């Protein structure tokens, strides 16, 4: 255990979760601030924790308290639930406001989870990381429990677990959608906040980590880490990567009046960023009370060791880093050359897995979309805001939308990054679901117990004329069309698409846009089939298959606008009259309709191949105004254009699917049509 402030470290062994320790063993050795010892004959299943003796001087940032059992930062398994009590705090919680912090001598050992020794052997067979190319990747963001908790075809004992996620019905759904990677909401061991527990709620999302190596056991039907490994192995066998949403920017220990559970009691000034002018207090770039101190080499080592463990021992394929800007903060703001990024870039394991940043935090200068180093992809918040704004009827978004459809070259090209570095998203766990985005103008978070004060207020949503549930058939039809528009926009865009799990089923949270504490049907998938949900799911499946079949929609380089040998541009923007767009056209605020012609190509046969490689040309006709528009189809000196999608119909199919059309195509109001032309 690394601690630069400890004066004595004790290993505590337990026979049972809710009992005092049966033995204390002092770690007699330390070198370079690493305390260590050896205990023979501890078998898998043994329970343990640590006590750290040292100074308790909050004004100096020191918070050692040997009365508190501490979790091992390197524990491979953490078992048992935290039972909230004043004993978990290193200070007297009933002290008068503003009074000096007085040491709390209550012992918390019987009330907190324990670390567990594990047998790390697992028969992986020939399993290996999939390394799916970014250009072929479709990410599905999903919660382990919520996905199968109500699935009627998953055995009841496996619902809401790792085994449930790897069950045949779950995998069949993922494969039907063409998913190549599941991005799991946090599965590092975490705790439920005391405030939520008192309200009868739980921390559903899991952004409250307390162990960077241990899988969260509430999702394990067998209460073993092998179940997580088997899930990964099964998903890999079906061609699906596993990406973990990881929270290294803060921990569950919160601010200076939060509990002492691990790092705070081990070496507070090393593991957390403290304010220079008052070391009692934490720098908080995360909104969660503290910020992990990635400026310190011991902390960077801890995170690197954790990441390598999940890749080498658990076989995960990549990571999405929550509030990643906080991890790259030096002494004066965000630094793309920070030691954290440098450590990953030089690592022979981590530099070859998928790395995705949530490129913002709550500190000054924290919004860093486009600011991360080469090798990183990013959640593109500007993509989300633009697409939502355009389809909710806001003016002046069409020029911006054209950039987002093209892979956001204005954001990424200047630093020689790729279109696939843009992880395109319309909805994610944080905010409205797709169904709610088209059904609510305002958030409805009353169930969270914060008087609807929490959650985002500026959602760029539009309820289409009624707030929430309605029987108005015209409103319902328009909502379904808008969902198809948003999904089609997402999957036609250059970049890496991310689909929020459940959007394909019309999942609703009843207007709750911050359901972090709703471990109940508000958040769980509803697998009840309705005509509209069946249509939508079929539409998504056809759409992802179409994307896979069209190389022109999955480019690894940005459009150039240069002419090919046949005199065609790789991308041409056209007015509805079929004339190439000019600068003054883009400057019209009320412009709501445009066509994008993505040119196909012919290529010489690859080595050993017999056939010339071909890519269809794709024509995208966008009409966001209320009335229909007749688009003049471009003369592309080839076969006729073939309609493939039209969002005006319930299934998203053209009225005469597959029938060639020559000169023009009528696009209904607030609709998109897609046509293709084979390469010759």
C-alpha positions as CSV (number, residue, x, y, z in Angstrom):
1,X,0.0,0.0,0.0
2,X,1.4,3.4,-1.0
3,X,1.3,6.0,1.9
4,X,3.7,8.8,2.4
5,X,2.1,9.8,5.7
6,X,1.5,6.5,7.5
7,X,3.4,5.8,10.7
8,X,2.1,2.2,10.9
9,X,-0.1,0.0,8.7
10,X,-2.0,-3.0,9.9
11,X,-3.6,-5.8,7.8
12,X,-6.9,-6.9,9.4
13,X,-8.3,-10.3,8.7
14,X,-12.0,-11.3,9.2
15,X,-13.9,-14.5,9.5
16,X,-17.3,-12.9,8.6
17,X,-18.5,-9.7,7.0
18,X,-20.3,-8.2,10.1
19,X,-17.8,-9.2,12.7
20,X,-14.7,-7.5,14.2
21,X,-11.4,-8.6,12.8
22,X,-9.9,-11.8,14.2
23,X,-6.3,-10.8,13.6
24,X,-4.2,-7.8,13.0
25,X,-0.8,-8.1,11.2
26,X,1.5,-5.1,11.1
27,X,3.2,-4.5,7.8
28,X,6.8,-4.1,9.1
29,X,8.4,-3.1,5.8
30,X,8.2,0.0,3.7
31,X,10.3,1.2,0.8
32,X,9.7,4.4,-1.2
33,X,6.5,4.9,0.8
34,X,5.1,1.5,-0.2
35,X,4.2,-0.6,2.9
36,X,4.3,-4.3,2.4
37,X,4.4,-7.7,4.1
38,X,3.7,-11.4,3.4
39,X,1.0,-13.6,4.9
40,X,1.2,-17.3,4.0
41,X,-1.8,-19.6,3.6
42,X,-4.5,-17.0,2.9
43,X,-6.9,-18.9,0.6
44,X,-9.3,-17.4,-1.9
45,X,-12.3,-16.1,0.0
46,X,-10.4,-14.6,2.9
47,X,-11.7,-11.2,4.0
48,X,-9.4,-8.3,4.8
49,X,-9.0,-4.6,5.1
50,X,-6.3,-2.1,6.4
51,X,-5.9,0.3,9.2
52,X,-3.5,3.2,8.8
53,X,-1.9,5.0,11.8
54,X,-0.7,8.5,11.3
55,X,-1.5,12.1,11.9
56,X,-5.1,13.4,11.9
57,X,-4.6,17.1,11.1
58,X,-7.2,18.2,8.6
59,X,-5.8,21.7,8.4
60,X,-2.7,20.1,6.9
61,X,-4.7,17.8,4.7
62,X,-3.9,14.7,6.9
63,X,-6.8,12.4,7.7
64,X,-5.3,9.2,9.1
65,X,-7.6,7.5,11.6
66,X,-6.8,3.9,12.7
67,X,-10.4,3.5,14.0
68,X,-11.5,3.2,10.4
69,X,-11.2,0.1,8.4
70,X,-10.0,1.0,4.9
71,X,-10.5,-0.8,1.6
72,X,-7.4,-1.9,-0.3
73,X,-7.1,0.3,-3.4
74,X,-5.9,-2.8,-5.3
75,X,-8.6,-5.2,-4.0
76,X,-9.7,-7.6,-6.7
77,X,-13.0,-8.2,-5.0
78,X,-15.1,-6.1,-2.6
79,X,-18.0,-7.9,-0.9
80,X,-20.8,-6.9,1.4
81,X,-22.7,-3.7,1.6
82,X,-21.9,-0.5,3.4
83,X,-24.3,0.1,6.3
84,X,-24.3,3.8,6.9
85,X,-23.4,5.0,10.3
86,X,-21.5,7.9,11.9
87,X,-18.7,5.4,12.5
88,X,-17.6,5.8,8.8
89,X,-16.6,9.4,9.4
90,X,-13.2,10.4,10.7
91,X,-14.6,13.4,12.4
92,X,-17.5,13.9,14.8
93,X,-20.5,14.4,12.6
94,X,-22.6,16.1,15.2
95,X,-20.1,18.9,15.9
96,X,-21.3,22.4,15.5
97,X,-21.2,24.0,12.1
98,X,-17.8,25.6,11.5
99,X,-16.2,24.0,14.5
100,X,-12.8,22.4,14.2
101,X,-13.0,18.7,13.1
102,X,-12.8,16.4,16.2
103,X,-11.4,12.9,15.7
104,X,-14.1,10.2,15.7
105,X,-13.0,7.1,17.6
106,X,-16.0,4.9,16.6
107,X,-14.9,1.7,14.9
108,X,-16.6,1.0,11.6
109,X,-15.2,-2.5,10.8
110,X,-18.4,-4.4,11.3
111,X,-20.4,-2.0,9.1
112,X,-18.4,-1.8,6.0
113,X,-17.6,-4.0,3.0
114,X,-14.5,-6.2,3.0
115,X,-11.8,-6.9,0.5
116,X,-11.6,-10.5,-0.6
117,X,-8.7,-12.6,-1.7
118,X,-9.6,-14.2,-5.1
119,X,-8.3,-17.0,-7.3
120,X,-7.5,-15.2,-10.6
121,X,-7.3,-18.3,-12.7
122,X,-9.8,-18.6,-15.5
123,X,-9.9,-20.7,-18.6
124,X,-10.0,-18.1,-21.3
125,X,-9.4,-20.7,-24.0
126,X,-8.5,-18.8,-27.2
127,X,-10.3,-15.6,-26.2
128,X,-8.6,-12.4,-27.1
129,X,-9.4,-8.7,-27.6
130,X,-11.3,-8.2,-30.8
131,X,-9.8,-4.9,-32.0
132,X,-12.8,-4.1,-34.1
133,X,-11.7,-1.2,-36.5
134,X,-13.2,2.1,-35.4
135,X,-14.8,2.4,-38.9
136,X,-16.8,-0.7,-38.2
137,X,-17.7,0.1,-34.6
138,X,-21.3,0.6,-33.4
139,X,-21.4,1.3,-29.6
140,X,-24.4,0.5,-27.5
141,X,-24.4,2.2,-24.1
142,X,-26.2,0.0,-21.6
143,X,-26.6,-0.6,-17.9
144,X,-25.9,-4.2,-16.8
145,X,-28.9,-4.5,-14.5
146,X,-31.4,-2.3,-16.4
147,X,-30.9,-4.2,-19.7
148,X,-32.3,-7.6,-18.5
149,X,-34.0,-6.9,-15.2
150,X,-37.4,-7.2,-16.9
151,X,-36.5,-9.4,-19.9
152,X,-39.1,-12.2,-20.0
153,X,-36.8,-14.6,-21.8
154,X,-33.9,-14.3,-19.4
155,X,-34.1,-16.8,-16.5
156,X,-35.3,-14.9,-13.4
157,X,-32.2,-15.7,-11.4
158,X,-30.0,-14.2,-14.1
159,X,-31.9,-11.0,-14.7
160,X,-30.0,-7.8,-14.0
161,X,-26.6,-9.6,-13.9
162,X,-23.4,-10.1,-15.9
163,X,-24.7,-13.6,-16.8
164,X,-28.0,-12.1,-17.9
165,X,-26.2,-9.7,-20.3
166,X,-24.4,-12.7,-21.7
167,X,-27.6,-14.8,-22.0
168,X,-28.8,-15.9,-25.5
169,X,-31.8,-13.6,-25.6
170,X,-29.7,-10.6,-24.7
171,X,-27.0,-11.4,-27.2
172,X,-29.6,-12.1,-29.9
173,X,-31.0,-8.6,-29.4
174,X,-27.5,-7.0,-29.6
175,X,-26.6,-8.9,-32.8
176,X,-29.9,-8.1,-34.4
177,X,-29.1,-4.4,-33.9
178,X,-25.6,-4.8,-35.4
179,X,-23.9,-3.8,-32.1
180,X,-20.1,-4.3,-32.2
181,X,-19.4,-3.0,-28.7
182,X,-21.3,-2.6,-25.5
183,X,-20.3,0.3,-23.3
184,X,-21.2,-0.6,-19.8
185,X,-22.2,2.0,-17.3
186,X,-19.8,1.8,-14.3
187,X,-19.1,-1.7,-13.0
188,X,-16.2,-0.8,-10.7
189,X,-17.2,-1.5,-7.1
190,X,-19.3,1.5,-5.8
191,X,-21.5,2.4,-2.9
192,X,-24.9,4.0,-2.5
193,X,-24.8,7.5,-1.1
194,X,-26.0,8.0,2.4
195,X,-28.4,10.7,1.3
196,X,-30.0,8.3,-1.2
197,X,-30.3,5.5,1.2
198,X,-32.2,7.7,3.6
199,X,-34.6,8.5,0.8
200,X,-35.1,4.8,0.0
201,X,-33.1,5.2,-3.3
202,X,-29.9,3.8,-4.7
203,X,-27.0,5.0,-6.8
204,X,-28.2,3.2,-10.0
205,X,-25.7,4.6,-12.5
206,X,-22.7,3.7,-10.3
207,X,-20.6,6.9,-10.7
208,X,-19.5,6.5,-7.0
209,X,-16.5,4.3,-7.2
210,X,-14.7,2.8,-4.2
211,X,-12.5,0.1,-5.9
212,X,-10.7,0.4,-9.2
213,X,-10.0,-3.3,-9.6
214,X,-13.1,-5.0,-8.3
215,X,-16.3,-5.7,-10.4
216,X,-19.4,-4.6,-8.6
217,X,-20.9,-7.7,-7.0
218,X,-24.5,-6.5,-7.0
219,X,-24.5,-7.5,-10.7
220,X,-23.1,-11.0,-10.1
221,X,-25.6,-13.8,-9.8
222,X,-22.8,-16.1,-8.5
223,X,-21.1,-13.4,-6.4
224,X,-17.8,-14.2,-8.1
225,X,-15.5,-12.2,-10.5
226,X,-15.5,-15.2,-12.9
227,X,-19.1,-14.3,-13.9
228,X,-17.8,-11.0,-15.3
229,X,-15.0,-12.9,-17.2
230,X,-17.5,-15.4,-18.6
231,X,-19.7,-12.5,-19.8
232,X,-16.7,-11.0,-21.7
233,X,-15.8,-14.3,-23.1
234,X,-19.3,-15.0,-24.4
235,X,-19.7,-11.5,-25.9
236,X,-16.3,-11.9,-27.6
237,X,-17.5,-15.2,-29.1
238,X,-20.4,-13.3,-30.6
239,X,-18.2,-10.6,-32.1
240,X,-19.1,-7.9,-29.4
241,X,-16.4,-5.9,-27.6
242,X,-16.7,-4.8,-24.0
243,X,-16.0,-1.1,-23.1
244,X,-16.1,0.0,-19.5
245,X,-17.3,3.4,-18.4
246,X,-14.6,4.1,-15.7
247,X,-14.6,6.7,-13.0
248,X,-11.1,7.7,-12.0
249,X,-11.8,11.4,-11.6
250,X,-13.3,11.2,-8.1
251,X,-14.3,8.6,-5.5
252,X,-17.2,8.0,-3.2
253,X,-15.4,9.6,-0.2
254,X,-16.8,13.0,-1.2
255,X,-15.7,16.3,0.2
256,X,-13.9,17.1,3.5
257,X,-17.0,16.1,5.5
258,X,-17.5,12.9,3.6
259,X,-16.8,9.4,4.9
260,X,-13.3,7.8,5.2
261,X,-13.4,4.5,3.4
262,X,-10.1,4.1,1.6
263,X,-7.8,6.7,0.0
264,X,-8.7,9.5,2.3
265,X,-7.5,7.6,5.3
266,X,-4.4,6.1,3.5
267,X,-2.8,9.3,2.2
268,X,-5.2,12.1,1.6
269,X,-2.8,14.7,0.2
270,X,-1.4,12.2,-2.3
271,X,-4.6,10.8,-3.7
272,X,-6.7,13.9,-3.8
273,X,-6.2,17.5,-5.0
274,X,-6.4,19.8,-2.0
275,X,-6.8,23.6,-2.1
276,X,-3.6,25.4,-1.7
277,X,-5.0,28.1,0.7
278,X,-7.0,25.6,2.9
279,X,-5.9,22.0,2.8
280,X,-9.0,21.0,4.7
281,X,-10.9,21.4,1.5
282,X,-10.8,19.6,-1.8
283,X,-10.4,21.0,-5.4
284,X,-13.6,19.8,-7.0
285,X,-13.7,19.7,-10.8
286,X,-16.2,16.9,-10.8
287,X,-19.2,18.2,-8.8
288,X,-18.8,15.1,-6.5
289,X,-16.8,16.6,-3.7
290,X,-13.3,15.7,-4.7
291,X,-10.9,15.3,-7.6
292,X,-8.3,12.4,-7.8
293,X,-4.8,13.8,-8.0
294,X,-3.4,12.5,-11.3
295,X,-0.4,14.9,-10.9
296,X,1.1,12.4,-8.5
297,X,3.1,9.5,-9.9
298,X,1.7,7.0,-7.3
299,X,-1.9,7.9,-8.4
300,X,-1.0,7.6,-12.1
301,X,0.5,4.2,-11.3
302,X,-2.7,3.1,-9.5
303,X,-4.8,4.0,-12.5
304,X,-2.5,2.5,-15.0
305,X,-2.3,-0.7,-13.0
306,X,-6.1,-0.8,-12.8
307,X,-6.5,-0.2,-16.6
308,X,-3.9,-2.9,-17.4
309,X,-5.6,-5.3,-15.0
310,X,-9.0,-4.9,-16.8
311,X,-7.4,-5.5,-20.2
312,X,-5.0,-8.3,-19.4
313,X,-6.9,-10.2,-16.7
314,X,-10.5,-9.3,-17.6
315,X,-10.1,-9.0,-21.4
316,X,-12.0,-5.8,-21.8
317,X,-11.5,-4.0,-25.1
318,X,-11.5,-0.4,-24.0
319,X,-12.6,2.4,-21.7
320,X,-14.8,5.4,-21.7
321,X,-13.4,7.9,-19.1
322,X,-15.9,9.8,-17.1
323,X,-15.2,13.6,-16.9
324,X,-11.8,12.9,-18.6
325,X,-10.8,16.5,-18.6
326,X,-10.2,16.3,-14.8
327,X,-7.6,13.5,-15.4
328,X,-5.6,15.8,-17.7
329,X,-5.4,18.9,-15.4
330,X,-2.0,20.1,-14.4
331,X,-1.3,23.0,-12.1
332,X,-2.9,25.5,-14.5
333,X,-5.7,23.9,-16.3
334,X,-6.2,21.1,-18.8
335,X,-3.0,19.9,-20.5
336,X,-3.2,17.4,-23.4
337,X,0.4,16.5,-22.6
338,X,-0.3,15.7,-19.0
339,X,1.4,12.7,-17.3
340,X,-1.8,10.7,-17.4
341,X,-2.0,10.9,-21.2
342,X,1.7,10.3,-21.6
343,X,1.6,7.2,-19.4
344,X,-1.2,5.7,-21.6
345,X,0.5,6.7,-24.9
346,X,3.7,4.8,-24.0
347,X,2.0,1.8,-22.5
348,X,2.4,-1.3,-24.8
349,X,-1.0,-2.6,-23.6
350,X,-3.2,0.4,-23.1
351,X,-2.1,2.3,-26.2
352,X,-3.8,-0.4,-28.4
353,X,-7.3,-0.5,-26.8
354,X,-10.2,1.8,-27.4
355,X,-9.9,5.0,-25.4
356,X,-12.9,7.3,-25.3
357,X,-13.0,10.6,-23.4
358,X,-16.0,12.4,-21.9
359,X,-14.1,15.6,-22.8
360,X,-15.3,17.9,-20.1
361,X,-15.4,18.5,-16.4
362,X,-16.9,21.2,-14.2
363,X,-13.8,23.4,-13.8
364,X,-12.8,26.5,-15.7
365,X,-11.7,25.5,-19.3
366,X,-13.0,22.0,-18.8
367,X,-14.9,21.7,-22.1
368,X,-12.3,20.1,-24.3
369,X,-14.2,18.6,-27.2
370,X,-11.4,18.2,-29.9
371,X,-8.7,18.9,-27.3
372,X,-7.6,15.4,-26.4
373,X,-4.4,13.8,-27.8
374,X,-4.0,11.5,-30.8
375,X,-5.2,8.0,-30.0
376,X,-8.3,9.2,-28.1
377,X,-11.9,9.3,-29.4
378,X,-14.3,11.7,-27.7
379,X,-18.0,11.9,-26.9
380,X,-18.9,14.8,-29.2
381,X,-21.2,17.1,-27.3
382,X,-21.3,19.6,-30.1
383,X,-22.7,16.8,-32.4
384,X,-25.5,16.1,-29.8
385,X,-26.5,19.7,-29.4
386,X,-26.5,20.5,-33.1
387,X,-28.6,17.5,-34.1
388,X,-31.1,18.1,-31.3
389,X,-31.3,21.8,-32.1
390,X,-31.9,21.2,-35.8
391,X,-34.7,18.6,-35.4
392,X,-36.4,20.5,-32.6
393,X,-37.0,23.4,-35.0
394,X,-34.3,25.9,-34.1
395,X,-33.1,28.1,-36.9
396,X,-29.6,28.5,-38.0
397,X,-28.4,25.0,-37.4
398,X,-28.2,23.6,-40.9
399,X,-24.6,24.8,-41.7
400,X,-23.5,23.4,-38.3
401,X,-25.3,20.2,-39.0
402,X,-23.4,19.7,-42.3
403,X,-20.1,19.8,-40.3
404,X,-21.4,17.2,-37.8
405,X,-22.6,14.9,-40.6
406,X,-19.1,15.0,-42.1
407,X,-17.3,13.8,-39.0
408,X,-16.7,17.3,-37.4
409,X,-13.6,18.1,-39.4
410,X,-13.7,21.6,-38.0
411,X,-13.0,20.0,-34.6
412,X,-10.7,17.2,-35.3
413,X,-8.9,17.7,-38.6
414,X,-6.6,20.5,-37.4
415,X,-4.8,18.1,-35.1
416,X,-4.6,15.4,-37.7
417,X,-7.2,13.2,-36.1
418,X,-9.8,11.1,-37.8
419,X,-13.6,11.2,-38.4
420,X,-13.9,8.1,-36.2
421,X,-12.4,10.1,-33.2
422,X,-15.9,11.7,-33.0
423,X,-18.2,9.5,-31.0
424,X,-21.5,10.8,-32.3
425,X,-24.4,10.7,-29.9
426,X,-27.9,12.1,-29.7
427,X,-28.9,10.6,-26.3
428,X,-26.9,8.9,-23.5
429,X,-27.6,7.8,-20.0
430,X,-27.3,11.4,-18.8
431,X,-30.3,13.2,-20.1
432,X,-33.5,12.4,-21.9
433,X,-34.0,9.1,-23.6
434,X,-34.9,9.3,-27.3
435,X,-38.6,8.8,-26.5
436,X,-38.5,11.5,-23.9
437,X,-36.5,13.9,-26.1
438,X,-39.5,14.0,-28.5
439,X,-42.2,13.9,-25.7
440,X,-41.2,16.5,-23.1
441,X,-40.2,20.2,-23.2
442,X,-39.2,20.1,-19.6
443,X,-37.5,17.7,-17.2
444,X,-39.6,15.8,-14.6
445,X,-37.2,14.7,-11.9
446,X,-39.5,14.8,-8.9
447,X,-38.8,11.2,-8.0
448,X,-35.2,12.0,-7.3
449,X,-36.1,13.8,-4.1
450,X,-34.5,17.2,-5.0
451,X,-37.7,19.1,-5.9
452,X,-36.9,18.9,-9.6
453,X,-33.8,21.1,-9.1
454,X,-31.3,18.4,-10.4
455,X,-30.6,17.6,-14.1
456,X,-30.1,19.7,-17.2
457,X,-32.6,22.4,-18.0
458,X,-31.5,23.1,-21.5
459,X,-32.4,19.9,-23.3
460,X,-33.1,21.0,-26.9
461,X,-36.1,18.9,-26.8
462,X,-39.6,19.3,-28.3
463,X,-42.8,17.5,-27.2
464,X,-44.5,18.0,-30.6
465,X,-47.6,19.7,-29.0
466,X,-48.3,17.8,-25.7
467,X,-46.2,17.3,-22.6
468,X,-45.7,13.6,-22.0
469,X,-48.4,11.0,-22.6
470,X,-51.1,11.8,-25.1
471,X,-53.8,10.2,-27.2
472,X,-53.4,12.7,-30.0
473,X,-52.6,10.5,-33.0
474,X,-51.0,13.3,-35.0
475,X,-48.7,14.2,-32.1
476,X,-47.8,10.5,-31.7
477,X,-47.1,10.0,-35.4
478,X,-44.8,13.1,-35.5
479,X,-42.9,11.8,-32.4
480,X,-42.3,8.5,-34.1
481,X,-41.1,10.3,-37.3
482,X,-38.8,12.5,-35.3
483,X,-37.2,9.5,-33.6
484,X,-36.5,8.0,-37.0
485,X,-35.1,11.3,-38.2
486,X,-32.7,11.4,-35.2
487,X,-31.6,7.8,-35.5
488,X,-31.1,8.1,-39.3
489,X,-29.1,11.3,-38.8
490,X,-26.9,9.5,-36.3
491,X,-26.2,6.5,-38.4
492,X,-25.6,8.4,-41.6
493,X,-23.0,10.6,-40.0
494,X,-19.3,10.1,-40.5
495,X,-17.7,9.1,-37.2
496,X,-18.4,6.4,-34.6
497,X,-22.1,6.1,-33.7
498,X,-23.2,5.5,-30.1
499,X,-26.8,4.3,-29.5
500,X,-28.3,4.6,-26.1
501,X,-29.6,1.2,-25.0
502,X,-33.4,1.1,-25.1
503,X,-33.9,3.9,-27.6
504,X,-34.6,1.3,-30.2
505,X,-37.5,0.1,-28.0
506,X,-38.9,3.5,-27.3
507,X,-37.8,3.3,-23.7
508,X,-39.1,6.2,-21.5
509,X,-38.1,7.5,-18.1
510,X,-41.3,9.6,-17.9
511,X,-39.4,12.8,-18.4
512,X,-36.7,12.1,-15.8
513,X,-33.4,13.4,-17.4
514,X,-31.2,12.5,-14.4
515,X,-32.3,9.0,-13.3
516,X,-29.0,8.3,-11.6
517,X,-30.9,7.1,-8.4
518,X,-33.8,5.3,-10.0
519,X,-33.0,1.6,-9.7
520,X,-36.6,0.6,-10.6
521,X,-38.8,0.5,-13.7
522,X,-38.2,4.2,-14.4
523,X,-34.7,3.1,-15.6
524,X,-35.1,-0.5,-16.5
525,X,-35.9,-1.7,-20.1
526,X,-39.5,-2.4,-20.8
527,X,-39.5,-5.3,-23.2
528,X,-43.3,-5.2,-23.8
529,X,-43.8,-5.2,-27.6
530,X,-46.1,-2.6,-29.2
531,X,-46.5,-1.9,-32.9
532,X,-44.5,1.4,-32.6
533,X,-41.7,-0.3,-30.7
534,X,-41.6,-3.2,-33.2
535,X,-41.5,-0.8,-36.1
536,X,-38.7,1.2,-34.4
537,X,-36.6,-1.8,-33.6
538,X,-36.9,-3.1,-37.1
539,X,-36.0,0.3,-38.4
540,X,-32.8,0.4,-36.4
541,X,-31.8,-3.1,-37.4
542,X,-32.2,-2.2,-41.1
543,X,-30.4,1.0,-40.6
544,X,-27.3,-0.4,-39.0
545,X,-27.2,-3.1,-41.6
546,X,-27.3,-0.4,-44.3
547,X,-24.5,1.5,-42.6
548,X,-22.4,-1.7,-42.6
549,X,-23.0,-2.2,-46.3
550,X,-22.0,1.3,-47.3
551,X,-18.2,2.1,-47.0
552,X,-19.0,5.7,-48.1
553,X,-20.6,6.2,-44.7
554,X,-17.7,4.8,-42.7
555,X,-14.7,6.8,-43.9
556,X,-11.4,6.9,-42.0
557,X,-10.4,10.2,-43.7
558,X,-12.2,13.5,-44.0
559,X,-13.9,14.7,-47.2
560,X,-11.7,16.9,-49.4
561,X,-14.0,18.2,-52.0
562,X,-11.5,17.4,-54.7
563,X,-12.6,15.9,-58.0
564,X,-11.9,12.2,-58.8
565,X,-10.9,10.8,-62.2
566,X,-14.5,10.9,-63.2
567,X,-15.0,14.5,-62.3
568,X,-17.0,13.8,-59.1
569,X,-16.4,15.3,-55.7
570,X,-16.3,13.0,-52.7
571,X,-19.1,15.1,-51.2
572,X,-21.4,17.6,-52.7
573,X,-24.0,19.7,-50.9
574,X,-27.1,20.5,-53.1
575,X,-30.1,22.7,-52.8
576,X,-33.5,21.0,-53.3
577,X,-33.3,22.3,-56.9
578,X,-30.2,20.2,-57.5
579,X,-27.8,23.1,-57.6
580,X,-24.5,23.0,-55.6
581,X,-24.8,25.0,-52.4
582,X,-22.9,28.3,-52.2
583,X,-21.8,30.3,-49.2
584,X,-24.8,32.6,-49.3
585,X,-27.1,29.6,-49.3
586,X,-25.6,28.4,-46.0
587,X,-26.0,31.8,-44.4
588,X,-29.8,31.8,-44.7
589,X,-31.0,31.3,-41.0
590,X,-34.3,29.8,-42.2
591,X,-32.7,27.2,-44.4
592,X,-34.2,23.9,-43.4
593,X,-33.7,21.6,-46.4
594,X,-30.6,20.3,-48.2
595,X,-29.2,17.3,-50.0
596,X,-25.9,15.6,-49.4
597,X,-24.3,13.5,-52.2
598,X,-21.6,11.2,-50.9
599,X,-19.8,9.8,-53.9
600,X,-19.0,6.1,-54.2
601,X,-15.9,4.8,-55.8
602,X,-14.2,2.0,-57.6
603,X,-10.9,0.6,-56.4
604,X,-8.5,-2.0,-57.8
605,X,-8.8,-5.5,-56.5
606,X,-6.9,-6.2,-53.2
607,X,-4.0,-8.6,-53.3
608,X,-5.3,-12.0,-54.2
609,X,-8.8,-10.7,-54.9
610,X,-10.7,-11.1,-58.2
611,X,-13.4,-8.4,-58.0
612,X,-13.1,-4.7,-58.2
613,X,-14.1,-3.1,-54.9
614,X,-17.1,-0.8,-55.2
615,X,-19.0,1.6,-52.9
616,X,-22.4,3.0,-53.8
617,X,-23.0,6.7,-53.9
618,X,-25.4,7.7,-51.2
619,X,-27.9,10.6,-51.5
620,X,-29.3,12.1,-48.3
621,X,-32.4,14.4,-48.7
622,X,-33.1,16.4,-45.5
623,X,-36.3,18.4,-45.1
624,X,-36.9,19.8,-41.6
625,X,-39.5,22.3,-42.6
626,X,-43.2,21.6,-42.2
627,X,-44.2,21.2,-45.8
628,X,-43.2,18.7,-48.4
629,X,-40.3,19.5,-50.8
630,X,-39.6,18.1,-54.3
631,X,-35.9,17.4,-54.6
632,X,-34.3,17.4,-58.1
633,X,-32.0,14.3,-58.2
634,X,-28.5,14.9,-59.4
635,X,-27.5,13.5,-62.8
636,X,-24.6,11.3,-61.6
637,X,-23.9,9.7,-65.0
638,X,-24.9,6.2,-63.8
639,X,-27.8,4.0,-63.0
640,X,-31.0,5.4,-61.5
641,X,-31.3,6.3,-57.9
642,X,-32.9,3.7,-55.7
643,X,-34.9,4.8,-52.6
644,X,-33.7,3.0,-49.4
645,X,-35.2,4.9,-46.5
646,X,-37.9,7.4,-46.0
647,X,-38.7,8.5,-42.4
648,X,-42.3,9.6,-43.2
649,X,-43.5,6.0,-43.1
650,X,-43.9,4.0,-39.8
651,X,-41.2,1.5,-40.8
652,X,-39.0,4.1,-42.4
653,X,-39.2,2.5,-45.8
654,X,-40.0,4.3,-49.0
655,X,-43.5,3.8,-50.5
656,X,-41.9,2.0,-53.5
657,X,-38.8,0.5,-51.9
658,X,-36.1,-0.6,-54.4
659,X,-37.9,0.9,-57.4
660,X,-35.5,3.1,-59.3
661,X,-36.4,6.8,-59.7
662,X,-34.9,9.2,-62.3
663,X,-35.4,12.8,-61.9
664,X,-37.0,13.9,-58.6
665,X,-38.2,12.7,-55.2
666,X,-40.8,14.2,-52.9
667,X,-39.7,14.4,-49.2
668,X,-42.5,15.0,-46.7
669,X,-42.2,17.7,-44.1
670,X,-39.9,16.9,-41.2
671,X,-38.5,13.8,-43.0
672,X,-35.3,12.3,-44.4
673,X,-35.0,10.2,-47.5
674,X,-32.0,8.1,-48.5
675,X,-31.2,6.9,-52.0
676,X,-28.3,5.0,-53.4
677,X,-26.7,4.6,-56.8
678,X,-24.4,1.6,-57.6
679,X,-20.9,2.3,-58.7
680,X,-20.2,1.4,-62.3
